[in-house]
Amino acid sequence: MPCLSDPQSFTADKAKDRATAVRACRRCPAIEQCGRFADLNRERFYVWGGRDRGPRYEWHRFRDTPGDAGEVRDHGSGS
């Protein structure tokens, strides 16, 4: 399996390197199972099942923006 022989390209921050991993997935016999595993486990980063889900650093950048899902809000009783 390509991800076992070259794990760095599957978890790279550079899109060019992850594109190499996506191409390598095309010849993997576990591509469908890998994609299902990632979907079921809500994997949001890197390359899974032949799909580039993006680098981890972008998630942190957006998560820490005021007003997004990272901010705790009180939706209590409406008073």
KABEL-V138808 format. One record per backbone hydrogen bond with DSSP energy under -1.0 kcal/mol. CO is the residue of the C=O (numbers start at 1). NH is the residue of the N-H. If there is no record, write none. Layout:
BEGIN
CO;NH / CO;NH
END
This chain:
BEGIN
1;4 / 1;5 / 2;6 / 10;47 / 14;18 / 15;19 / 16;20 / 17;21 / 18;22 / 19;23 / 20;24 / 21;25 / 24;27 / 25;28 / 28;31 / 30;34 / 31;35 / 32;36 / 33;37 / 34;38 / 35;39 / 36;40 / 37;41 / 38;43 / 39;42 / 46;53 / 48;51 / 51;48 / 54;46 / 56;60 / 57;61 / 58;62 / 59;63 / 60;64 / 62;65 / 65;68 / 68;71
END
